[in-house]
Amino acid sequence: MLGFENSLDKVVKEVNCKEAFAFISKTREEARLTLLDTKLSEPKKLYHQRVKTLSDEALSRLGDCSK
């Protein structure tokens, strides 16, 4: 997860805000949809929940640039 966290941090710092917002939002949505799968193992649930949480934090750091 550290690699994913570092990648998100790099996107927040180095990518155009609107593009970063779109990318991170898509990543968050994919994790959210995956979590709806009732057949996920516990480790996979934890992984996708962490992806969702890290994405939420990254979106908060970006602020409101989606417009």
Phi and psi restraints in degrees (value plus and minus 20) as a CYANA .aco file:
   2 LEU   PHI     -81.8   -41.8
   2 LEU   PSI     -58.4   -18.4
   3 GLY   PHI     -83.6   -43.6
   3 GLY   PSI     -61.4   -21.4
   4 PHE   PHI     -84.6   -44.6
   4 PHE   PSI     -63.4   -23.4
   5 GLU   PHI     -82.3   -42.3
   5 GLU   PSI     -62.2   -22.2
   6 ASN   PHI     -84.6   -44.6
   6 ASN   PSI     -59.1   -19.1
   7 SER   PHI     -84.1   -44.1
   7 SER   PSI     -63.5   -23.5
   8 LEU   PHI     -82.1   -42.1
   8 LEU   PSI     -61.3   -21.3
   9 ASP   PHI     -81.2   -41.2
   9 ASP   PSI     -61.0   -21.0
  10 LYS   PHI     -85.0   -45.0
  10 LYS   PSI     -61.2   -21.2
  11 VAL   PHI     -81.5   -41.5
  11 VAL   PSI     -65.2   -25.2
  12 VAL   PHI     -80.1   -40.1
  12 VAL   PSI     -61.7   -21.7
  13 LYS   PHI    -102.4   -62.4
  13 LYS   PSI     -50.1   -10.1
  14 GLU   PHI    -136.2   -96.2
  14 GLU   PSI     -35.3     4.7
  15 VAL   PHI    -120.3   -80.3
  15 VAL   PSI     125.8   165.8
  16 ASN   PHI     -66.0   -26.0
  16 ASN   PSI     116.5   156.5
  17 CYS   PHI     -75.3   -35.3
  17 CYS   PSI     -67.1   -27.1
  18 LYS   PHI     -84.9   -44.9
  18 LYS   PSI     -60.0   -20.0
  19 GLU   PHI     -87.6   -47.6
  19 GLU   PSI     -61.3   -21.3
  20 ALA   PHI     -82.8   -42.8
  20 ALA   PSI     -63.4   -23.4
  21 PHE   PHI     -80.1   -40.1
  21 PHE   PSI     -64.7   -24.7
  22 ALA   PHI     -83.6   -43.6
  22 ALA   PSI     -65.1   -25.1
  23 PHE   PHI     -84.0   -44.0
  23 PHE   PSI     -68.6   -28.6
  24 ILE   PHI     -88.5   -48.5
  24 ILE   PSI     -57.3   -17.3
  25 SER   PHI     -82.0   -42.0
  25 SER   PSI     -61.0   -21.0
  26 LYS   PHI     -84.9   -44.9
  26 LYS   PSI     -62.9   -22.9
  27 THR   PHI     -80.9   -40.9
  27 THR   PSI     -63.1   -23.1
  28 ARG   PHI     -83.5   -43.5
  28 ARG   PSI     -63.8   -23.8
  29 GLU   PHI     -85.2   -45.2
  29 GLU   PSI     -59.6   -19.6
  30 GLU   PHI     -81.8   -41.8
  30 GLU   PSI     -61.5   -21.5
  31 ALA   PHI     -85.5   -45.5
  31 ALA   PSI     -62.4   -22.4
  32 ARG   PHI     -81.1   -41.1
  32 ARG   PSI     -65.5   -25.5
  33 LEU   PHI     -86.2   -46.2
  33 LEU   PSI     -57.9   -17.9
  34 THR   PHI     -83.3   -43.3
  34 THR   PSI     -57.1   -17.1
  35 LEU   PHI     -85.8   -45.8
  35 LEU   PSI     -37.5     2.5
  36 LEU   PHI     -93.8   -53.8
  36 LEU   PSI     -36.0     4.0
  37 ASP   PHI     -91.9   -51.9
  37 ASP   PSI      92.0   132.0
  38 THR   PHI     -92.2   -52.2
  38 THR   PSI     -29.9    10.1
  39 LYS   PHI    -114.2   -74.2
  39 LYS   PSI     -15.7    24.3
  40 LEU   PHI     -86.7   -46.7
  40 LEU   PSI     120.9   160.9
  41 SER   PHI     -91.4   -51.4
  41 SER   PSI     142.0   182.0
  42 GLU   PHI     -78.9   -38.9
  42 GLU   PSI     -64.9   -24.9
  43 PRO   PHI     -80.0   -40.0
  43 PRO   PSI     -58.5   -18.5
  44 LYS   PHI     -88.7   -48.7
  44 LYS   PSI     -57.3   -17.3
  45 LYS   PHI     -80.2   -40.2
  45 LYS   PSI     -66.0   -26.0
  46 LEU   PHI     -83.1   -43.1
  46 LEU   PSI     -61.3   -21.3
  47 TYR   PHI     -80.8   -40.8
  47 TYR   PSI     -70.8   -30.8
  48 HIS   PHI     -89.8   -49.8
  48 HIS   PSI     -50.8   -10.8
  49 GLN   PHI     -85.9   -45.9
  49 GLN   PSI     -59.6   -19.6
  50 ARG   PHI     -87.2   -47.2
  50 ARG   PSI     -60.8   -20.8
  51 VAL   PHI     -78.6   -38.6
  51 VAL   PSI     -65.2   -25.2
  52 LYS   PHI     -82.0   -42.0
  52 LYS   PSI     -64.6   -24.6
  53 THR   PHI     -83.9   -43.9
  53 THR   PSI     -66.9   -26.9
  54 LEU   PHI     -83.1   -43.1
  54 LEU   PSI     -57.3   -17.3
  55 SER   PHI     -86.0   -46.0
  55 SER   PSI     -61.7   -21.7
  56 ASP   PHI     -79.4   -39.4
  56 ASP   PSI     -63.8   -23.8
  57 GLU   PHI     -83.8   -43.8
  57 GLU   PSI     -60.7   -20.7
  58 ALA   PHI     -85.8   -45.8
  58 ALA   PSI     -60.5   -20.5
  59 LEU   PHI     -83.9   -43.9
  59 LEU   PSI     -56.4   -16.4
  60 SER   PHI     -84.6   -44.6
  60 SER   PSI     -59.6   -19.6
  61 ARG   PHI     -87.3   -47.3
  61 ARG   PSI     -51.5   -11.5
  62 LEU   PHI     -89.2   -49.2
  62 LEU   PSI     -54.4   -14.4
  63 GLY   PHI      60.9   100.9
  63 GLY   PSI    -180.3  -140.3
  64 ASP   PHI    -117.7   -77.7
  64 ASP   PSI      64.6   104.6
  65 CYS   PHI    -139.2   -99.2
  65 CYS   PSI      -7.1    32.9
  66 SER   PHI     -96.1   -56.1
  66 SER   PSI     -26.9    13.1
